[in-house]
Amino acid sequence: MAKTLYDKLWEDHHIHSYDNGYSLIYIDRHLIHEVTSPQAFEGLKKANRELWNKKSIMAVPDHNVPTIMRDSGIKDPISKIQVEALNENCKKHNLLKFDLNDVRQGIVHVVGPEQGIVLPGMTVVCGDSHTSTHGALGALAFGIGTSEVEHVLATQCLLKQKSKNMNINIIGEMPDYFYSKDLALKIISNIGTAGGTGYAIEYTGNSIKELSMEARMTLCNMTIEAGATTGLIAVDEKTISYIKDKPYSPKGEQFNKAKKYWENLNSDAGASYDKSINIDINKSSPMITWGTSPEMAVNIDGKLPDLEDEKFLLKKQDLKNAFSYMGLKEKQNVNSIKLDKIFIGSCTNSRIEDLRVVADIVKGKRIAKNIKSAIIVPGSGLVKKEAEKEGLDKIFIKSGFEWRSPGCSMCLGMNDDKLSEYERCASTSNRNFEGRQGRLGRTHLVSPATAAAAAIYGHFVDIREL
């Protein structure tokens, strides 16, 4: 019987099925950071339980870490406690961890693939919803809650209901200046933030095959914003080439054996999906979110919604609330939206390819006078090192950007990098919920290219017209 990629990964890790619809599955790789792990380790301590498989765990501080003046330490007392707890737990259990002074430190979803710690065919969990990022490698990856973090630490297994299969097939080729972040926003605006609920989404189509590995990670990262916990892209030669020679990837004969398995990590011809969606991108424009949900997105060359349109009837009040919170008007031109801050970073868009795009756009230019702050935060110390090797940091600084150290930074406002009340930000992160980047802060999700152009002009512009 023909199987989907998700079915194959599930069956390879399935241990036992229960009458209540749940199954016990085996977990290959457990990524931890400072936010959800302290409570889990405390739970193990109180229950007098040991870790089941220490070699399966990789730890890195990212959410609460400062991106400037790290030598001065962490000022926020709660953030400091969480990072210190991670340090102590990793030291006590002798776990693999990349400290703040380690060049390999960074955002957990950047570090895992970068180090070859996450591999095709694995089940991967982390106490963070954007674990879906790793599905770009053909891994069954999803976020888990704090109690589940404790359960995986203790048993290397997890109780989970199997998802249904959804195929999102992309028709056409990626237009110029239309990036994977734009594609993700287009998909979410099409199916809604609940469109993928209960499904594992597999992305297919020639344009998906043409995406770089980093672009695939961006797309899979945003899967959770469409309601699905898992996003998948089939393994191909790009995947295998990306994995080869990574520090923790298999070597020699082990790699050759693994490759034979990885080459089968795709959906069989004739495999049946519970739901299939075709999305044509041939005439697509760069995207921008205007509201308080990733599905509230429009073309960069368009206008904000007209709430009298019948298609908004069922969500009219939600959209009205979003307009009020964001301080915007119906039918307003996108290019009339002026900005206060620019944030380029997060587990969605902080890899070297993202930074190269930004550098190409801002080189020889200066950020607009109305921009109070424009920060660029690389996804890891190795991304930072490569960018500096290529001289990108000099381009950024000369243009007026702040060049920071790696971390989650302004993506979620859990550290010092936050928006003040009513400040408006063009952000390459993944969520634009109310207060996400700071109390009463206003977030517009965009690609690195759109964020870079907005920084130079002080308002949103269509990069294709520049």
PyMOL commands that set and color helices and strands:
alter all, ss='L'
color gray80, all
select helices_A, chain A and resi 5-13+37-47+54-56+70-72+77-93+108-115+129-137+146-155+180-191+206-210+213-226+237-243+252-262+310-326+334-336+352-362+381-389+392-399+409-411+448-457+463-465
alter helices_A, ss='H'
color red, helices_A
select strands_A, chain A and resi 14-17+22-26+29-32+57-59+96-97+123-126+140-143+157-161+164-171+199-204+230-232+275-280+287-289+297-299+341-344+373-376+402-403+424-427+442-445
alter strands_A, ss='S'
color yellow, strands_A
deselect
rebuild
show_as cartoon
